Amino acid sequence: MKTSALKLIIKEAVKEAIQEELKEILLEAVKTPRVITQAPITENINAPSPIIPQSPTMSSQDKRDAYKNILGDTAASFTSNNAQSFQPQAGMDTANGTLPAGEVDMNQILGLMNK
């Protein structure tokens, strides 16, 4: 008998045995009644209500000062001229969300992941 034929016979026998075991397990699970145990509910009526910490409120001037502090000296030089305008490329269908045909190089993806 060839080894490939023996291998195929063993494979089929193992497959049958596993299927029978699974079938028995599933049938046993379906036949056994469910026992739902529920823990008794206890309530403590005199429990104090949890104290919810309130977040500090900032005035609008304090918020502006905080943003100026974060941005530092660069905030003074930003104007609307620094904003980039969006120029869609030809072939893009913005209504249906389709993109032009093409592929992304793996180096571009890896470059994004390493940042």
Backbone torsions as a table, in degrees:
resi	resn	phi	psi	omega
1	MET	NA	136.5	-179.9
2	LYS	-72.5	152.1	-180.0
3	THR	-68.1	-31.7	179.4
4	SER	-67.8	-37.5	177.9
5	ALA	-68.6	-40.4	177.6
6	LEU	-63.6	-42.3	178.9
7	LYS	-61.0	-42.5	179.6
8	LEU	-64.6	-41.4	178.5
9	ILE	-63.8	-44.5	178.9
10	ILE	-63.9	-41.0	179.9
11	LYS	-61.2	-45.4	179.2
12	GLU	-64.7	-40.1	-179.8
13	ALA	-65.3	-42.1	178.4
14	VAL	-65.5	-41.2	179.0
15	LYS	-61.3	-44.3	177.9
16	GLU	-62.3	-43.8	-178.7
17	ALA	-63.5	-41.7	179.4
18	ILE	-66.4	-41.9	179.1
19	GLN	-62.6	-41.4	178.8
20	GLU	-63.9	-43.4	179.6
21	GLU	-63.1	-44.3	178.8
22	LEU	-63.3	-38.8	179.2
23	LYS	-63.1	-43.7	178.6
24	GLU	-64.1	-42.1	179.9
25	ILE	-63.1	-44.4	-179.9
26	LEU	-66.2	-41.6	178.4
27	LEU	-63.8	-40.2	178.2
28	GLU	-65.1	-38.7	179.6
29	ALA	-66.8	-35.7	-179.6
30	VAL	-74.2	-37.5	-175.5
31	LYS	-75.1	-31.3	-177.5
32	THR	-72.5	133.8	-179.7
33	PRO	-71.2	148.8	179.0
34	ARG	-82.3	134.1	176.2
35	VAL	-113.2	112.6	-178.6
36	ILE	-102.3	114.4	177.2
37	THR	-104.7	133.5	-178.8
38	GLN	-121.0	129.8	179.0
39	ALA	-69.3	143.5	179.1
40	PRO	-64.2	143.1	-178.5
41	ILE	-90.9	124.4	176.6
42	THR	-118.3	138.2	179.9
43	GLU	-120.7	140.4	175.6
44	ASN	-109.7	102.5	-174.0
45	ILE	-71.4	-31.2	-176.0
46	ASN	-89.2	13.9	-178.7
47	ALA	-68.9	135.7	179.3
48	PRO	-71.2	147.5	179.5
49	SER	-72.7	143.0	-179.1
50	PRO	-67.0	143.3	179.5
51	ILE	-88.9	121.8	-179.1
52	ILE	-96.8	117.1	-179.5
53	PRO	-69.5	138.9	179.8
54	GLN	-92.7	137.6	179.2
55	SER	-75.3	144.8	-179.5
56	PRO	-66.3	141.9	179.5
57	THR	-100.3	142.9	179.8
58	MET	-119.0	142.3	175.1
59	SER	-74.9	166.0	-178.8
60	SER	-64.2	-34.4	178.5
61	GLN	-68.1	-38.6	177.2
62	ASP	-64.1	-38.0	177.6
63	LYS	-64.4	-43.5	178.3
64	ARG	-60.5	-44.8	179.6
65	ASP	-62.2	-38.8	179.4
66	ALA	-65.4	-42.4	178.0
67	TYR	-64.7	-40.7	177.9
68	LYS	-62.2	-39.5	179.5
69	ASN	-65.2	-40.1	-179.5
70	ILE	-67.7	-45.9	-176.8
71	LEU	-75.1	-26.6	178.5
72	GLY	68.0	-141.5	-175.9
73	ASP	-73.2	-19.5	-177.2
74	THR	-69.9	-24.7	-177.3
75	ALA	-63.5	-32.1	-177.6
76	ALA	-69.2	-28.1	-176.1
77	SER	-92.5	-6.3	179.1
78	PHE	-79.1	132.3	174.1
79	THR	-136.6	177.5	178.6
80	SER	-68.2	-17.0	177.1
81	ASN	-68.7	-21.8	179.3
82	ASN	-78.7	-15.9	-178.8
83	ALA	-72.5	136.7	179.3
84	GLN	-85.5	141.6	177.3
85	SER	-93.6	150.0	-178.2
86	PHE	-90.8	122.4	178.0
87	GLN	-119.3	96.8	-179.6
88	PRO	-66.6	145.0	-180.0
89	GLN	-81.5	156.8	177.7
90	ALA	-64.5	141.9	179.6
91	GLY	98.7	-4.8	178.9
92	MET	-92.5	132.1	177.6
93	ASP	-105.4	95.5	-175.7
94	THR	-71.3	-23.7	-179.2
95	ALA	-71.0	-40.9	-177.4
96	ASN	-101.6	-4.8	176.8
97	GLY	76.8	23.7	178.9
98	THR	-91.0	145.4	179.9
99	LEU	-106.7	158.9	178.2
100	PRO	-67.0	155.4	-179.3
101	ALA	-67.9	148.1	178.9
102	GLY	155.8	174.5	-179.4
103	GLU	-126.8	152.0	177.3
104	VAL	-98.2	131.2	179.4
105	ASP	-71.8	143.1	-179.9
106	MET	-62.4	-29.1	178.4
107	ASN	-64.8	-34.6	177.2
108	GLN	-65.8	-42.8	-179.5
109	ILE	-65.8	-45.1	179.4
110	LEU	-64.1	-35.3	177.9
111	GLY	-63.6	-36.4	178.0
112	LEU	-71.6	-36.9	-176.9
113	MET	-72.8	-27.9	-177.4
114	ASN	-81.7	-12.9	-178.3
115	LYS	-75.4	NA	NA
